[in-house]
Amino acid sequence: MTEREFQAKLAELDRLLNDPEIRMDPDRVWALLAEISTQEPGSAATRP
């Protein structure tokens, strides 16, 4: 996962959790958390 993809996933997660106009989708939240949690700190920028 590239740094750009990682940041996009974080932004989507932030919107799902904090934007009152966005409908909560628990399955998507958990899926994003699972994808993000597999990244080692600092490794997103080094992966292609």
PDB file of N, CA, C and O in Angstrom, chain B, residues numbered from 101:
ATOM      1  N   MET B 101       0.855  -1.167   0.000  1.00  0.00           N
ATOM      2  CA  MET B 101       0.000   0.000   0.000  1.00  0.00           C
ATOM      3  C   MET B 101       0.906   1.237   0.000  1.00  0.00           C
ATOM      4  O   MET B 101       1.826   1.349   0.810  1.00  0.00           O
ATOM      5  N   THR B 102       0.632   2.140  -0.904  1.00  0.00           N
ATOM      6  CA  THR B 102       1.431   3.362  -0.971  1.00  0.00           C
ATOM      7  C   THR B 102       0.994   4.334   0.117  1.00  0.00           C
ATOM      8  O   THR B 102      -0.055   4.167   0.740  1.00  0.00           O
ATOM      9  N   GLU B 103       1.811   5.341   0.327  1.00  0.00           N
ATOM     10  CA  GLU B 103       1.477   6.384   1.311  1.00  0.00           C
ATOM     11  C   GLU B 103       0.169   7.072   0.925  1.00  0.00           C
ATOM     12  O   GLU B 103      -0.653   7.390   1.784  1.00  0.00           O
ATOM     13  N   ARG B 104      -0.012   7.295  -0.371  1.00  0.00           N
ATOM     14  CA  ARG B 104      -1.238   7.953  -0.847  1.00  0.00           C
ATOM     15  C   ARG B 104      -2.471   7.093  -0.550  1.00  0.00           C
ATOM     16  O   ARG B 104      -3.489   7.612  -0.093  1.00  0.00           O
ATOM     17  N   GLU B 105      -2.386   5.791  -0.805  1.00  0.00           N
ATOM     18  CA  GLU B 105      -3.503   4.882  -0.512  1.00  0.00           C
ATOM     19  C   GLU B 105      -3.787   4.827   0.986  1.00  0.00           C
ATOM     20  O   GLU B 105      -4.941   4.828   1.413  1.00  0.00           O
ATOM     21  N   PHE B 106      -2.717   4.780   1.774  1.00  0.00           N
ATOM     22  CA  PHE B 106      -2.848   4.749   3.223  1.00  0.00           C
ATOM     23  C   PHE B 106      -3.561   6.007   3.724  1.00  0.00           C
ATOM     24  O   PHE B 106      -4.478   5.922   4.541  1.00  0.00           O
ATOM     25  N   GLN B 107      -3.140   7.163   3.235  1.00  0.00           N
ATOM     26  CA  GLN B 107      -3.763   8.423   3.647  1.00  0.00           C
ATOM     27  C   GLN B 107      -5.216   8.499   3.189  1.00  0.00           C
ATOM     28  O   GLN B 107      -6.053   9.045   3.906  1.00  0.00           O
ATOM     29  N   ALA B 108      -5.531   7.967   2.019  1.00  0.00           N
ATOM     30  CA  ALA B 108      -6.910   7.954   1.530  1.00  0.00           C
ATOM     31  C   ALA B 108      -7.795   7.091   2.426  1.00  0.00           C
ATOM     32  O   ALA B 108      -8.939   7.450   2.707  1.00  0.00           O
ATOM     33  N   LYS B 109      -7.270   5.967   2.867  1.00  0.00           N
ATOM     34  CA  LYS B 109      -8.033   5.092   3.766  1.00  0.00           C
ATOM     35  C   LYS B 109      -8.262   5.772   5.114  1.00  0.00           C
ATOM     36  O   LYS B 109      -9.350   5.677   5.681  1.00  0.00           O
ATOM     37  N   LEU B 110      -7.244   6.454   5.624  1.00  0.00           N
ATOM     38  CA  LEU B 110      -7.403   7.194   6.874  1.00  0.00           C
ATOM     39  C   LEU B 110      -8.443   8.302   6.732  1.00  0.00           C
ATOM     40  O   LEU B 110      -9.251   8.520   7.635  1.00  0.00           O
ATOM     41  N   ALA B 111      -8.422   8.994   5.608  1.00  0.00           N
ATOM     42  CA  ALA B 111      -9.390  10.068   5.375  1.00  0.00           C
ATOM     43  C   ALA B 111     -10.806   9.510   5.283  1.00  0.00           C
ATOM     44  O   ALA B 111     -11.740  10.094   5.834  1.00  0.00           O
ATOM     45  N   GLU B 112     -10.969   8.390   4.594  1.00  0.00           N
ATOM     46  CA  GLU B 112     -12.291   7.769   4.496  1.00  0.00           C
ATOM     47  C   GLU B 112     -12.779   7.330   5.873  1.00  0.00           C
ATOM     48  O   GLU B 112     -13.943   7.540   6.216  1.00  0.00           O
ATOM     49  N   LEU B 113     -11.907   6.732   6.649  1.00  0.00           N
ATOM     50  CA  LEU B 113     -12.258   6.307   7.998  1.00  0.00           C
ATOM     51  C   LEU B 113     -12.665   7.508   8.848  1.00  0.00           C
ATOM     52  O   LEU B 113     -13.648   7.445   9.588  1.00  0.00           O
ATOM     53  N   ASP B 114     -11.921   8.584   8.745  1.00  0.00           N
ATOM     54  CA  ASP B 114     -12.244   9.801   9.489  1.00  0.00           C
ATOM     55  C   ASP B 114     -13.629  10.321   9.114  1.00  0.00           C
ATOM     56  O   ASP B 114     -14.408  10.700   9.988  1.00  0.00           O
ATOM     57  N   ARG B 115     -13.937  10.341   7.819  1.00  0.00           N
ATOM     58  CA  ARG B 115     -15.268  10.789   7.377  1.00  0.00           C
ATOM     59  C   ARG B 115     -16.363   9.886   7.918  1.00  0.00           C
ATOM     60  O   ARG B 115     -17.385  10.370   8.403  1.00  0.00           O
ATOM     61  N   LEU B 116     -16.156   8.575   7.837  1.00  0.00           N
ATOM     62  CA  LEU B 116     -17.174   7.639   8.320  1.00  0.00           C
ATOM     63  C   LEU B 116     -17.447   7.815   9.810  1.00  0.00           C
ATOM     64  O   LEU B 116     -18.586   7.682  10.258  1.00  0.00           O
ATOM     65  N   LEU B 117     -16.415   8.110  10.562  1.00  0.00           N
ATOM     66  CA  LEU B 117     -16.561   8.220  12.013  1.00  0.00           C
ATOM     67  C   LEU B 117     -17.003   9.604  12.479  1.00  0.00           C
ATOM     68  O   LEU B 117     -17.655   9.722  13.517  1.00  0.00           O
ATOM     69  N   ASN B 118     -16.661  10.654  11.731  1.00  0.00           N
ATOM     70  CA  ASN B 118     -16.851  12.006  12.247  1.00  0.00           C
ATOM     71  C   ASN B 118     -17.800  12.907  11.470  1.00  0.00           C
ATOM     72  O   ASN B 118     -18.219  13.940  11.994  1.00  0.00           O
ATOM     73  N   ASP B 119     -18.148  12.559  10.257  1.00  0.00           N
ATOM     74  CA  ASP B 119     -19.023  13.419   9.461  1.00  0.00           C
ATOM     75  C   ASP B 119     -20.474  13.044   9.726  1.00  0.00           C
ATOM     76  O   ASP B 119     -20.897  11.943   9.373  1.00  0.00           O
ATOM     77  N   PRO B 120     -21.251  13.945  10.344  1.00  0.00           N
ATOM     78  CA  PRO B 120     -22.639  13.618  10.675  1.00  0.00           C
ATOM     79  C   PRO B 120     -23.529  13.426   9.443  1.00  0.00           C
ATOM     80  O   PRO B 120     -24.614  12.854   9.552  1.00  0.00           O
ATOM     81  N   GLU B 121     -23.089  13.891   8.288  1.00  0.00           N
ATOM     82  CA  GLU B 121     -23.892  13.749   7.078  1.00  0.00           C
ATOM     83  C   GLU B 121     -23.630  12.432   6.351  1.00  0.00           C
ATOM     84  O   GLU B 121     -24.346  12.088   5.411  1.00  0.00           O
ATOM     85  N   ILE B 122     -22.616  11.703   6.780  1.00  0.00           N
ATOM     86  CA  ILE B 122     -22.279  10.410   6.175  1.00  0.00           C
ATOM     87  C   ILE B 122     -22.894   9.302   7.023  1.00  0.00           C
ATOM     88  O   ILE B 122     -22.730   9.268   8.243  1.00  0.00           O
ATOM     89  N   ARG B 123     -23.604   8.400   6.353  1.00  0.00           N
ATOM     90  CA  ARG B 123     -24.217   7.280   7.067  1.00  0.00           C
ATOM     91  C   ARG B 123     -23.131   6.315   7.548  1.00  0.00           C
ATOM     92  O   ARG B 123     -22.231   5.947   6.792  1.00  0.00           O
ATOM     93  N   MET B 124     -23.230   5.916   8.806  1.00  0.00           N
ATOM     94  CA  MET B 124     -22.259   4.982   9.386  1.00  0.00           C
ATOM     95  C   MET B 124     -22.386   3.622   8.703  1.00  0.00           C
ATOM     96  O   MET B 124     -23.486   3.088   8.563  1.00  0.00           O
ATOM     97  N   ASP B 125     -21.263   3.077   8.285  1.00  0.00           N
ATOM     98  CA  ASP B 125     -21.212   1.755   7.672  1.00  0.00           C
ATOM     99  C   ASP B 125     -20.208   0.917   8.468  1.00  0.00           C
ATOM    100  O   ASP B 125     -19.019   0.902   8.149  1.00  0.00           O
ATOM    101  N   PRO B 126     -20.691   0.213   9.513  1.00  0.00           N
ATOM    102  CA  PRO B 126     -19.774  -0.526  10.387  1.00  0.00           C
ATOM    103  C   PRO B 126     -18.883  -1.520   9.646  1.00  0.00           C
ATOM    104  O   PRO B 126     -17.711  -1.674   9.991  1.00  0.00           O
ATOM    105  N   ASP B 127     -19.421  -2.192   8.639  1.00  0.00           N
ATOM    106  CA  ASP B 127     -18.610  -3.161   7.893  1.00  0.00           C
ATOM    107  C   ASP B 127     -17.432  -2.475   7.205  1.00  0.00           C
ATOM    108  O   ASP B 127     -16.319  -3.002   7.196  1.00  0.00           O
ATOM    109  N   ARG B 128     -17.679  -1.308   6.635  1.00  0.00           N
ATOM    110  CA  ARG B 128     -16.606  -0.568   5.962  1.00  0.00           C
ATOM    111  C   ARG B 128     -15.579  -0.063   6.976  1.00  0.00           C
ATOM    112  O   ARG B 128     -14.375  -0.101   6.719  1.00  0.00           O
ATOM    113  N   VAL B 129     -16.061   0.412   8.136  1.00  0.00           N
ATOM    114  CA  VAL B 129     -15.148   0.880   9.183  1.00  0.00           C
ATOM    115  C   VAL B 129     -14.208  -0.246   9.597  1.00  0.00           C
ATOM    116  O   VAL B 129     -12.995  -0.049   9.669  1.00  0.00           O
ATOM    117  N   TRP B 130     -14.766  -1.428   9.870  1.00  0.00           N
ATOM    118  CA  TRP B 130     -13.931  -2.563  10.289  1.00  0.00           C
ATOM    119  C   TRP B 130     -12.979  -2.997   9.176  1.00  0.00           C
ATOM    120  O   TRP B 130     -11.833  -3.358   9.446  1.00  0.00           O
ATOM    121  N   ALA B 131     -13.445  -2.963   7.934  1.00  0.00           N
ATOM    122  CA  ALA B 131     -12.582  -3.338   6.811  1.00  0.00           C
ATOM    123  C   ALA B 131     -11.405  -2.367   6.689  1.00  0.00           C
ATOM    124  O   ALA B 131     -10.265  -2.786   6.485  1.00  0.00           O
ATOM    125  N   LEU B 132     -11.688  -1.075   6.815  1.00  0.00           N
ATOM    126  CA  LEU B 132     -10.616  -0.082   6.751  1.00  0.00           C
ATOM    127  C   LEU B 132      -9.633  -0.259   7.904  1.00  0.00           C
ATOM    128  O   LEU B 132      -8.420  -0.189   7.708  1.00  0.00           O
ATOM    129  N   LEU B 133     -10.157  -0.489   9.096  1.00  0.00           N
ATOM    130  CA  LEU B 133      -9.284  -0.700  10.252  1.00  0.00           C
ATOM    131  C   LEU B 133      -8.399  -1.930  10.061  1.00  0.00           C
ATOM    132  O   LEU B 133      -7.224  -1.914  10.427  1.00  0.00           O
ATOM    133  N   ALA B 134      -8.957  -2.984   9.495  1.00  0.00           N
ATOM    134  CA  ALA B 134      -8.175  -4.199   9.249  1.00  0.00           C
ATOM    135  C   ALA B 134      -7.053  -3.927   8.247  1.00  0.00           C
ATOM    136  O   ALA B 134      -5.925  -4.381   8.437  1.00  0.00           O
ATOM    137  N   GLU B 135      -7.364  -3.184   7.181  1.00  0.00           N
ATOM    138  CA  GLU B 135      -6.344  -2.870   6.181  1.00  0.00           C
ATOM    139  C   GLU B 135      -5.257  -1.978   6.765  1.00  0.00           C
ATOM    140  O   GLU B 135      -4.069  -2.207   6.536  1.00  0.00           O
ATOM    141  N   ILE B 136      -5.661  -0.972   7.511  1.00  0.00           N
ATOM    142  CA  ILE B 136      -4.707  -0.029   8.083  1.00  0.00           C
ATOM    143  C   ILE B 136      -3.831  -0.710   9.129  1.00  0.00           C
ATOM    144  O   ILE B 136      -2.636  -0.427   9.222  1.00  0.00           O
ATOM    145  N   SER B 137      -4.418  -1.599   9.908  1.00  0.00           N
ATOM    146  CA  SER B 137      -3.666  -2.230  10.996  1.00  0.00           C
ATOM    147  C   SER B 137      -2.584  -3.183  10.496  1.00  0.00           C
ATOM    148  O   SER B 137      -1.665  -3.511  11.246  1.00  0.00           O
ATOM    149  N   THR B 138      -2.674  -3.633   9.248  1.00  0.00           N
ATOM    150  CA  THR B 138      -1.643  -4.521   8.710  1.00  0.00           C
ATOM    151  C   THR B 138      -0.390  -3.758   8.307  1.00  0.00           C
ATOM    152  O   THR B 138       0.658  -4.363   8.083  1.00  0.00           O
ATOM    153  N   GLN B 139      -0.490  -2.437   8.213  1.00  0.00           N
ATOM    154  CA  GLN B 139       0.659  -1.606   7.853  1.00  0.00           C
ATOM    155  C   GLN B 139       1.552  -1.399   9.065  1.00  0.00           C
ATOM    156  O   GLN B 139       1.073  -1.100  10.159  1.00  0.00           O
ATOM    157  N   GLU B 140       2.841  -1.558   8.864  1.00  0.00           N
ATOM    158  CA  GLU B 140       3.795  -1.236   9.917  1.00  0.00           C
ATOM    159  C   GLU B 140       4.023   0.273   9.887  1.00  0.00           C
ATOM    160  O   GLU B 140       4.016   0.876   8.814  1.00  0.00           O
ATOM    161  N   PRO B 141       4.222   0.886  11.047  1.00  0.00           N
ATOM    162  CA  PRO B 141       4.455   2.335  11.073  1.00  0.00           C
ATOM    163  C   PRO B 141       5.624   2.721  10.172  1.00  0.00           C
ATOM    164  O   PRO B 141       6.715   2.160  10.275  1.00  0.00           O
ATOM    165  N   GLY B 142       5.381   3.682   9.292  1.00  0.00           N
ATOM    166  CA  GLY B 142       6.426   4.158   8.400  1.00  0.00           C
ATOM    167  C   GLY B 142       6.619   3.341   7.146  1.00  0.00           C
ATOM    168  O   GLY B 142       7.375   3.749   6.265  1.00  0.00           O
ATOM    169  N   SER B 143       5.956   2.187   7.030  1.00  0.00           N
ATOM    170  CA  SER B 143       6.186   1.334   5.865  1.00  0.00           C
ATOM    171  C   SER B 143       5.308   1.701   4.684  1.00  0.00           C
ATOM    172  O   SER B 143       5.587   1.272   3.565  1.00  0.00           O
ATOM    173  N   ALA B 144       4.264   2.474   4.894  1.00  0.00           N
ATOM    174  CA  ALA B 144       3.367   2.831   3.795  1.00  0.00           C
ATOM    175  C   ALA B 144       4.113   3.611   2.723  1.00  0.00           C
ATOM    176  O   ALA B 144       3.825   3.460   1.535  1.00  0.00           O
ATOM    177  N   ALA B 145       5.044   4.423   3.117  1.00  0.00           N
ATOM    178  CA  ALA B 145       5.776   5.231   2.153  1.00  0.00           C
ATOM    179  C   ALA B 145       6.781   4.410   1.351  1.00  0.00           C
ATOM    180  O   ALA B 145       7.174   4.823   0.260  1.00  0.00           O
ATOM    181  N   THR B 146       7.199   3.271   1.860  1.00  0.00           N
ATOM    182  CA  THR B 146       8.224   2.494   1.177  1.00  0.00           C
ATOM    183  C   THR B 146       7.658   1.393   0.298  1.00  0.00           C
ATOM    184  O   THR B 146       8.385   0.811  -0.508  1.00  0.00           O
ATOM    185  N   ARG B 147       6.390   1.103   0.438  1.00  0.00           N
ATOM    186  CA  ARG B 147       5.795   0.038  -0.380  1.00  0.00           C
ATOM    187  C   ARG B 147       5.311   0.592  -1.704  1.00  0.00           C
ATOM    188  O   ARG B 147       4.804   1.713  -1.758  1.00  0.00           O
ATOM    189  N   PRO B 148       5.459  -0.180  -2.779  1.00  0.00           N
ATOM    190  CA  PRO B 148       4.994   0.287  -4.096  1.00  0.00           C
ATOM    191  C   PRO B 148       3.496   0.260  -4.212  1.00  0.00           C
ATOM    192  O   PRO B 148       2.951   0.622  -5.255  1.00  0.00           O
TER     193      PRO B 148
END
